[in-house]
């Protein structure tokens, strides 16, 4: 800080060099950037130094994520209470500003721009101001709104802000706004708790800084900010690193608790008393597979024997293929049952336990009529057994292990259950909004998507399409190479061959595509069934719940068939259109539950955005009525 105050011109040159070096296209800063660093950043740094807060670290033009705009300044230091403390500061060089007005439509929403309109909607009136500067004359976000958005981005992309003891605040600082005529902007508070400070309020700026920072070193806070970024990678891109203990993923809250508890239990060489069995519950996207793989990597790093088992074939084999040097650890339930003895392993992690069969299977689909259950096999083969389960993802009659039944079986085996719940959704860019929306939708109690009075930015993009062709075209525009965009569908069409070329899925008269191929085909450019979600070429086929469950991609399209439609305010199942194993479910209520769960699984596979299409007009109308944008 003192260096910046002492020689700001030299530091501006250094900032400029770092900016260019970090830019993907080596872009040089423009004149506005240089002026902001020379004037605005200097003003803030000088104030910190004068207050004895020179040890607070200052991140200039900080990128929380490569897809977003730069944050002017992020301050990192220690709170007077001893906590880590951070402040997002939006710097403006404005010397004048005007209130929002319908008389100057540039930058207003479509409704407010209508000819003859003389009043503003509440959102534009509250969130916008008019910038009268030459060459820039339009409505822009109120600085406090920008600060709020930037704070949301920091929370979304850095795991330490999940800790409620970490202090995060924000403020806007308009160091050139001196004229009394424009001080009204500091009295307008579109985001409570985020002040807009001007040149006439130096004491308020000082109070903001000393309230949130102490003179202690900000080195730890700075290091945490850099190290605890959530990765934007797909899980499947990181399997090898995770299993080898070099993951870029940041674990949060109960994820971290689970990994530490499993590592502690596995680290005990011997044990006395009752065996402990971990049962870790979590919804789709809450990080169950990440925790399972991380726990596996921790055990291997500590020299323990371990194995990974899963009720999902596609996810298990996808993980196995990526785990270079550790492929033998990824085992089928039958291999565990036949090849391992009692307590032969230190650790066994069972992902997707809700998809396990009741008993280990031989080479056919018929299960053994006698012998231990699948749960008993896994419990007896390891000192520390861990089950990951989501009752909402059970789809078919043979998927018998609900959380309650699993716990009941464990109690009958005389073990102690260690329950842990993963209650944060991470797959959809941390969007708890989308997770809640899907849950309510499939439960038959839908809620609006991004209602008009919503103020927080929503990271997940949701659309609906009027046809399968439009859905496909939209996804192609988002991911032209088709590397991480996939289309999936309910199982309402026959699967006539396994080559991935026969257009079986025909939701519309003029559009049809093949199902995902089988695992033994030889069609060039078409991935095998278990790798449909991750291999290039998968975009040309339609995936089903078997090939999508447990995996993820950036963009997903979901085709809802005639098996489940929205009628008179409720979901209605149509058995005659069910072409999957779900048709074996005899009870209609259970069939509806299975179909709802299946579509819920498909909708929660993507991490960036989703496009929904239903062959049923009433269901498409529901999507429109809920405020989803049309693709």
ABEGO torsion letter per residue (X at the ends): XAAAAABAAAAAAAAAAAAAAABAAGBBBBAAAAAAAAAAAAAAAAAAAAAGAAABBBBBGBBABAABBBBABBBBBBBAAGBBBBBBBBBBABABBBBBBAABABGBBAAAABBGBABBBAAAAAABBBBABBGABBBBBBAAAAAAAAAAAAAAABAAAABAABBBBBBBBBAABABAAAAAAAABBABBGBBBBBAAAAAAAAAAAAAABBABBAAAAAAAAAAABBBABBAAAAAAAAAAGABABBBBEAAAAAAAAAAAAAABABBBEBBBBBBBBBBBGAGAAAAAAAAAAAAAAAGBBBBBBBABAAAAAAAAAABBGAAAABBBAAAAAAABBBGABABBBBBGAAABBABBBBABABBBABEBBAAAAAAAABABBBBBBBAAABABAABABBAAAAAAAAAAAGBBBBBBBBABBAABGGBAAAAAAAAAAAAGBBBBBGBAABABBBABBBBBBABAAAAAAAAAAABAAGAABBBBBBBABBBABAAGABBABBABAABBBBBBBBAABABBGBBBAAAAAABBGAAABBBBAAAABGBBBABBBBBBBAABBBBGGBBBBBAAABABAAAABABAAAAAAAAAAAAAAAAAABAABBBBBBABAAAAAAAAAAGBBBX
